[in-house]
């Protein structure tokens, strides 16, 4: 990672005070990694209310900041939101996101 990429990632991942951005960290922790696919959406249920949590914006902005190539896709038979994924082309990108999840 060169200095320019590090500054871009730091702007996304850290706040102005230097703390880890809790929204980005929480979003990355909820992502499910399966090979080179990163499933970024998840349904939450509270009583009779359902809510869809989507972390694809955080994942794609971090991948763009590092210069990794990615595409999106959907594994569900009828284009449901739960099986939406971001596919990366290099193992380095998967390792980078795994490192940020810790």
C-alpha positions in Angstrom: 0.0 0.0 0.0 1.5 3.3 -1.0 1.1 6.6 0.8 -1.7 7.9 -1.4 -3.8 4.7 -1.0 -3.2 4.7 2.8 -4.5 8.3 3.0 -7.7 7.4 1.1 -8.3 4.4 3.3 -7.7 6.3 6.4 -10.2 9.0 5.3 -12.9 6.3 5.0 -12.0 4.1 7.9 -11.0 6.6 10.6 -12.8 9.7 12.0 -11.2 13.2 12.2 -10.2 12.4 15.8 -8.4 9.2 14.7 -10.9 6.8 16.1 -12.2 3.9 14.0 -15.4 4.8 12.2 -17.9 2.6 13.9 -20.3 2.4 10.9 -17.7 1.2 8.6 -16.2 -1.3 11.1 -19.7 -2.6 12.0 -20.5 -3.0 8.3 -17.4 -4.9 7.5 -17.9 -7.2 10.5 -21.4 -8.1 9.3 -20.2 -9.0 5.8 -19.9 -12.7 5.0 -16.9 -13.8 3.0 -17.1 -16.9 0.8 -14.1 -17.3 -1.4 -13.7 -14.1 -3.4 -17.4 -13.2 -2.9 -18.3 -10.7 -0.2 -22.0 -10.9 0.7 -22.8 -7.4 2.0 -26.6 -7.4 2.8 -28.4 -8.8 5.8 -32.0 -8.8 7.0 -32.7 -7.9 10.7 -36.0 -8.6 12.4 -37.3 -6.8 15.5 -40.8 -7.8 16.4 -42.9 -7.5 13.3 -40.5 -5.1 11.6 -37.9 -6.1 9.1 -34.9 -4.0 8.0 -32.2 -4.6 5.4 -28.7 -3.7 6.4 -26.4 -2.9 3.4 -22.6 -2.5 3.7 -21.8 -2.6 0.0 -21.1 1.2 -0.1 -18.4 0.8 2.5 -16.8 -2.2 0.9 -16.8 -0.8 -2.6 -15.4 2.6 -1.5 -12.5 0.8 0.4 -11.8 -1.4 -2.7 -11.8 1.7 -4.9 -9.4 3.5 -2.6 -7.0 0.6 -2.8 -7.4 0.3 -6.6 -8.7 -3.3 -6.6 -11.1 -4.4 -9.3 -14.6 -5.6 -8.3 -18.0 -6.4 -9.8 -21.4 -7.0 -8.3 -23.7 -9.9 -8.7 -26.7 -11.8 -7.2 -27.0 -15.5 -6.4 -30.7 -15.6 -5.6 -33.1 -17.1 -8.2 -35.4 -14.1 -8.3 -33.0 -11.2 -7.6 -33.5 -11.1 -3.8 -31.5 -8.7 -1.8 -30.0 -11.2 0.6 -27.8 -13.0 -2.0 -26.3 -9.7 -3.3 -22.5 -9.9 -3.4 -19.4 -7.9 -4.4 -16.9 -10.1 -6.2 -13.2 -9.2 -6.1 -10.6 -10.6 -8.6 -7.5 -10.8 -6.3 -6.8 -12.6 -3.1 -5.0 -9.5 -1.8 -8.3 -7.6 -1.8 -9.9 -10.4 0.3 -6.9 -10.3 2.7 -7.2 -6.5 2.9 -10.8 -6.6 3.9 -10.2 -9.5 6.4 -7.5 -7.4 8.0 -9.8 -4.4 8.4 -12.5 -6.6 10.0 -10.3 -7.4 13.0 
